Structures are given as structure tokens and as C-alpha cells.
Amino acid sequence: MTIQPETTARLLITCPDRPGIVSAVTTFLYHHGANVTELDQHSSDAHGGRFFLRLEFQTPALDLSSEAMSRAFGEVVGERFAMDWRMNFAANRPRMVLLVSKHDHALLELLWRWSRGELRVDIPLVISNHPDLRGAVEGFGVRFEHVPFTQDTQVAAEARILELCRDSADFLVLARFMRILSPDLVAQYPHRIINIHHSFLPAFVGADPYQQAYVKGVKIIGATAHYVTAELDQGPIIEQDVARVSHRMSIEELKRLGRDLERQVLARAVRWQVEDRILLDGSKTVVFS
Ligand SMILES: Nc1nc2c(c(=O)[nH]1)N[C@@H](CN(C=O)c1ccc(C(=O)N[C@@H](CCC(=O)O)C(=O)O)cc1)CN2
């Protein structure tokens, strides 16, 4: 049986661990005509930890509207188990705004996958602090906005970014965007800004991690997708990958290998964000990939 994506919904739950949670959730869904097609769970530890649950369910036979379903779940189950939860109906495609500078590899990976329908997301616009990538972005039929962003113009630049993203972005992706965002802007999108950092964090935070790695003589390089917080490159890690390198490689070869890692890692992280597969566990994530 082919499951039509637009006739599914996802329910994500985090709550204190105790017996009866899965039973209460699945019984509620059953009573309202939902057919559960995917269920993942995790307990952070055996005694008194946090419980994480992700369900996908089909919606054609629901006896309630999506709004009424959410309201009823909160009243009947959410409050009973002190849940942090969200119910997303796939018909509502998330809107992703990309922020870029001059590097194009991470941007093009996402635009290419989106153009092929691999990312069920809308891209209202791409914002850049440089004009260089306008042609590449508009070639995909996507709006491009150049917002100059220097040390002296950061306040005005971020105000413009927020204006452009207001009512058009559910989450942001920094696809090698090379400016540090202020705590004020980050606070507008709590755990809804994804960055691709070009090292295996927590190693080599900050600018130019390949140069740092080359000088250190590492034998492995990496890439890390993480949520952005006010503290640079310290946000909850979503996905990582690594590749072996050797003394025979130049820094340009490290960067070339690294770009492949960055593209793959960011694409997985964005797909998991779009598919509601990422739950927060304090400063960490639980990813039901
Ligand atoms: N608040 C945050 N902003 C940003 C984060 C973050 O984690 N929190 N990640 C960076 C991306 N990044 C590493 O992945 C990074 C980008 C830029 C710099 C940096 O030192 N930039 C300089 C200017 C460099 C230039 O213009 O060429 C600066 O902003 O002064 C460090 C790390 C994106 N933003």
C-alpha cells in the first residue's frame, strides 16, 4: 500500500519516563481513526529519565480536524504525562530560508535535492551577504536577496534578515554563511537554525577549521551539522561524518574532501528536520533517522 506523504502526520513527544505512555498515545490515535505507520522511542536512562517518542500516522480516516486533533491530544494525553509535544500534518510543508556567503557547495546540494523533490520543503528565498551566488540561486527559480553584512552594519543587516524571514521561514539553514549571528537574532529562531560547521566538533570551532586541522596534522577531518545557539559552534549536534587524511595532502585537498562531507552531512540534517525526526535532549539531540 503506497502511503501518500500529504495524508500523514507526525507526533513528537518528550516527557518524564514512566509506564503507559505508548499505550495512552496509540490508544488515543486509534480512537480517532489514525493508522500508525512508524513508531520510534528512546528512554534516556532506566531510572527517572526522559522518554522520547516519534510516531507517523495516516490521517484520511481521522474523526477530527487537524486543529481539533491537536487540541484533544493536548488535553487528553499531553497534560496527563507532562509532555512537550508537537503534531505536524505533512500537508503543511515547512518553509526553509537559506543563508549563504560565497561558498556554493552546501547551497547547491540543498537546491538540487529540493528541485528533485527529495526535500519536501518550500524555499521562499535565499539570503546572502555577498552578491556572488545570485545567478546560481535564481537559476533554480528561487528568490535571492543580497544583504550586506559587515561589523558596522550587523544590526541593520540582521533587522533586514528578520524582516525577510518573518512570515516566510519556519527554520533557517546557514549553508556556509560566514558571519556570526547575534544572540538577539538566534533567539528569534530557538533550535530552528541549522549550521554546517566544517570540522568534527567539538574540534576546531570558529573560523577556518581546515587551516587549524592542517596545522595540527590531523589524520581525520569532519563536518558537523548543529543547531545554532548564541555560543559559536556549541549548539546541539544533529549529524556528523568524517574522512581519513594524511600528511601527503595539501590544505586544498583537505578542503575538497571536506566539501563532500559538508554537503552530505547538511543534506541529512535538513532532511531529518523536514521529516520531524529530531528531538532535543538538553544540549544534545535524539534523531530517529
Ligand atoms: N550565533 C552563531 N552564529 C553562527 C554560527 C554559530 O554557531 N552561532 N556558526 C557560523 C558558521 N561558522 C562556522 O561554522 C563560522 C562563520 C564565521 C566565523 C567568523 O569568525 N566570521 C567572522 C567574519 C569572517 C568573514 O567575514 O569572512 C565574523 O563574523 O567576525 C566563525 C564561524 C555562522 N554563524
The ligand as an ORCA input file, in Angstrom:
! r2SCAN-3c Opt
* xyz 0 1
  N      25.496     32.645     16.655
  C      26.084     31.829     15.761
  N      26.335     32.276     14.511
  C      26.931     31.461     13.603
  C      27.318     30.151     13.956
  C      27.022     29.704     15.289
  O      27.307     28.538     15.662
  N      26.417     30.567     16.154
  N      28.026     29.356     13.032
  C      28.681     30.115     11.978
  C      29.368     29.352     10.881
  N      30.781     29.286     11.224
  C      31.273     28.045     11.432
  O      30.617     27.046     11.104
  C      31.560     30.467     11.363
  C      31.398     31.504     10.457
  C      32.132     32.673     10.594
  C      33.046     32.834     11.632
  C      33.784     34.114     11.751
  O      34.714     34.242     12.520
  N      33.310     35.103     10.976
  C      33.892     36.482     11.026
  C      33.937     37.128      9.660
  C      34.515     36.158      8.622
  C      34.305     36.706      7.192
  O      33.516     37.666      7.024
  O      34.919     36.145      6.272
  C      32.988     37.360     11.884
  O      31.725     37.110     11.847
  O      33.515     38.272     12.511
  C      33.213     31.777     12.525
  C      32.485     30.589     12.390
  C      27.685     31.054     11.319
  N      27.155     31.920     12.329
*
